[in-house]
Structures are given as structure tokens and as C-alpha cells.
């Protein structure tokens, strides 16, 4: 064996050892990076869907409040001598508003809100109350 043959075999052995060591590490790192990117994409999709659900919730709450003010709130005020609403009237309006909101919003948006809000009833109640004050 001449010197060049020995040198080629040594270089090939070194390349083999480096490849056997480096390739698994690079592969593992590549898969970790891909998993991280996939997770970010999932979070981004959820975030986008949640923003859409919140937008829909605001529109639905506005429509519910407008409808209730034109019908139920008006009727209850007409029934009252001084035009003020009693506590039972307000409870009726709140429950009717929540029921209307729940039936008018899409099931997917409601589910997203329910899964991402600590207390969906309070969150919707606050949104409806905000719309009533506008």
C-alpha cells in the first residue's frame, strides 16, 4: 500500500466517523426545528381563529342588544310606570341576551370562546353590557 491509498482510507474513515456522529445530531435538530415551527403555526392558526371568534362575538352581541332594545327593553319600560327597569327585568334581559347570543353565534366560535375564556357567561355578559352602554 502506498501513502496515498493509506491517506484516502484514513480520510474516508474520518468522514465516516464524522458523518455517523454529525448526521444524527443534525437530523434531531432539524426535527426539533420542524416541530417548533409546526407548533407556532398551530398557535398562529388558533390565534387567528380566536380573533375571528371575538370579532363575530362583538357583532353578534351588538345585533342582540339592538334587537332587545327595540323589543324587550322597550316593552319592559313601557310596562313600568316611570320607565325604569326593575332587577327582575334586568335579569330577564340579561338571560334573554345570553340565550340569543348563544343561538346566534356560530358553534365553532362559541366553542373557541368557551375553551379560551375562564368564564364564558361572564365574558359574554360583559360584552353585552358594554354594547348596552354604547
C-alpha positions in Angstrom: 0.0 0.0 0.0 1.3 3.3 -0.9 1.0 6.5 1.1 -1.9 7.9 -1.0 -4.0 4.8 -0.5 -3.5 4.9 3.2 -4.3 8.6 3.3 -7.5 8.1 1.3 -8.6 5.3 3.7 -7.9 7.4 6.7 -9.8 10.4 5.2 -12.7 8.1 4.3 -12.7 6.7 7.9 -12.7 10.2 9.4 -15.5 11.2 7.1 -17.4 8.1 8.1 -16.9 8.8 11.8 -17.8 12.5 11.4 -20.9 11.6 9.3 -22.0 9.0 11.8 -21.7 11.5 14.6 -22.9 14.7 12.9 -25.9 13.3 10.8 -27.9 12.1 13.8 -27.4 15.4 15.6 -28.3 17.4 12.6 -31.3 15.2 11.9 -32.5 15.6 15.5 -32.0 19.3 15.4 -33.9 19.5 12.1 -36.9 17.6 13.5 -36.9 19.7 16.6 -36.9 22.9 14.5 -39.8 21.5 12.3 -41.8 20.6 15.4 -41.3 24.1 16.8 -42.4 25.6 13.5 -45.4 23.3 13.4 -46.3 24.4 16.9 -46.0 28.0 16.1 -48.2 27.5 13.0 -50.8 25.8 15.2 -50.7 28.6 17.7 -50.9 31.2 14.9 -54.0 29.4 13.5 -55.6 29.2 16.9 -54.8 32.9 17.5 -56.3 33.8 14.1 -59.4 31.7 14.8 -59.8 33.2 18.2 -59.6 36.8 16.9 -62.2 35.9 14.3 -64.4 34.4 17.0 -64.0 37.6 19.1 -64.9 39.7 16.1 -68.0 37.6 15.5 -68.9 37.7 19.2 -68.8 41.5 19.1 -71.0 41.7 16.0 -73.5 39.2 17.4 -73.6 41.0 20.8 -74.3 44.3 19.0 -77.1 42.7 17.0 -78.6 41.0 20.1 -78.6 44.2 22.1 -80.1 46.2 19.2 -82.8 43.6 18.8 -83.5 43.5 22.5 -83.6 47.3 22.9 -86.1 47.5 20.1 -88.4 44.8 21.5 -88.0 43.5 25.1 -86.4 46.5 26.7 -88.9 48.8 25.1 -91.8 46.6 26.3 -90.5 46.4 29.8 -90.0 50.2 30.0 -93.5 50.8 28.7 -94.9 48.4 31.3 -93.1 50.4 34.1 -94.8 53.5 35.4 -91.6 55.6 35.5 -89.8 53.8 32.6 -87.1 52.3 34.8 -86.2 48.7 34.7 -86.5 46.5 37.9 -83.9 44.0 39.0 -86.1 41.1 37.6 -86.4 43.0 34.3 -82.7 43.3 34.1 -82.2 39.6 34.9 -84.7 38.7 32.2 -83.0 41.0 29.7 -79.6 39.5 30.6 -80.8 35.9 30.3 -82.6 36.6 27.0 -79.5 38.4 25.7 -77.2 35.5 26.6 -79.6 32.9 25.1 -79.9 35.0 21.9 -76.2 35.4 21.7 -75.6 31.7 22.2 -78.1 30.8 19.5 -76.9 33.5 17.0 -73.1 32.9 17.2 -71.6 30.1 15.2 -71.0 26.8 17.1 -67.3 27.0 16.2 -66.8 30.5 17.5 -68.8 29.7 20.7 -66.6 26.6 21.3 -63.4 28.6 20.8 -64.6 31.3 23.2 -65.7 28.7 25.7 -62.4 26.9 25.6 -60.3 30.0 25.9 -62.3 32.1 28.4 -62.3 31.3 32.1 -66.0 32.0 32.4 -67.8 32.3 29.1 -71.0 33.5 30.8 -69.2 36.5 32.4 -67.3 37.2 29.3 -70.4 37.3 27.1 -72.3 39.2 29.9 -69.5 41.8 29.9 -69.6 42.1 26.2 -73.4 42.5 26.1 -73.2 45.0 29.0 -70.6 47.0 27.0 -72.9 47.0 24.0 -75.9 48.1 26.1 -73.9 51.1 27.3 -72.9 52.2 23.7 
